[in-house]
Amino acid sequence: MTRVTSCSDPLDLATLVDYWFGDLDGPDLDRVEEHLLECDACGSVLRSLMATGDGVRRLARAGAFGVVVSPSFLQTASRQGLRVREYRVPAGGRVDCTLTADDDLLVSYLEGDFRGVSRLDLVVQVEDGPEHRVFDLPISPSSPELIVAQAMPALRALPSATMRMRLLAREGEGDRLVGEYTFAHTASATGRE
Amino acid sequence: MLVAVAAEPESATEASDAELAGRVRGGDRAAEAELFRRLAPRVRLYGLRHLRDPAAADDLVQDVLLMTFDSLRAGKVREDERLASYVLGTCRRMAIGLARSTTRRQRLLERFGPELAPAAWTFDSPSLDLDRLVSCLERLAERERSVVVLSFYADRGAAEIASELGLSPANVRVVRHRALARLRGCMEARA
């Protein structure tokens, strides 16, 4: 056996990803772990993946981007002691909302009946501005709500305004309205940078 | 007259792991140092994967390599070619004990030192351009971004994410792989 400086039989990225997240077992797991104890090239790819993971964790914790989340995300945020401002809005509902300097994250619960929905889009509009459509959101049909962690930098920069969100189920060639949600946002005077 | 010329011994840095293991058994300190240098980051990677804690991974490196070198010197590692298999077995045994003491420390660190902890995960990795990463994350499809966040931030496996997002575990794995490949490509495009 020669020293591995470059790998003649590299593990593919999908295998390394499955390994990192605990989705390999049995002989597949043995093969990957033994390989990584001999191969620095594949180890380097895995370290790069871990570095990306570090970055994702930091950014998610800071609410740096908007993302559809789940209860496990909120459990993690709670364990970390983050202050999460939450707004729960029924379909057709309206809520007054704001953001303070103490808030780490802001999460919206958009309630609706998602049974039978195979594809869900979100349309966002601030005041009379252009509509922004977000395609194919992940939602469990049995869930009573879609949970969205908002992008904090954008929210902190938002002036007082009315934001409308519509959830649309894609059906055949058309859309069916699942729910419309209105957020009357008051800008915080002490919003953080 | 024929003169037998002994082959120059390979330098430690050019030798294979198996060759180094053989030399360690013969008391070669340079070989020992080189083998330690190679194995330490590999064992640490194993520790990070299983213990999810940088300090515990460092402990594992110490424990595993002490045991490994002790066994090598004592001639207890029977086949040098199977060194990785021996180290893996030692990692697995040692990690079980460390996992218990790690859980409490992880909880405390998560709560009180999250800004400090992540950097230690990748002590030997290049620094990450976070602004670039945000941009790359925003380019992912919604379900890709959700799966990536739940994987890394909430530390959930495919089956748990599948249950929460109404997907199949196989689908989550496909989405996760596709998303990470795209992120990697996006990050490297600017590197």
Interface residues (C-beta under 8 A of the other chain):
Chain A: M1 T2 R3 L13 A14 V17 D18 Y19 W20 F21 G22 D23 D30 E33 E34 H35 L36 L37 E38 D40 G43 L46 R47 S48 L49 M50 A51 T52 G53 D54 G55 V56 R57 R58 L59 A60 R61 A64 F65 V67 V68 V69 S70 P71 S72 F73 Q75 T76 R79 Q80 G81 V134 F135 D136 L137 P138 I139 S140 P141 S142 S143
Chain B: E14 A15 S16 D17 A18 R38 L39 P41 R42 V43 L45 Y46 L48 R49 E81 A84 S85 V87 L88 C91 R107 E110 R111 P114 P118 A119 W121 T122 D124 S125 P126 L128 L130 L133 V134 L137 E138 A141 E142 R143 R145 S146 V147 V148 V149 L150 S151 F152 Y153 A154 D155 R156 G157 A158 E160 I161 S163 E164 L165 G166 L167 P169 R173 R176 H177 L180 A181 L183 R184 M187
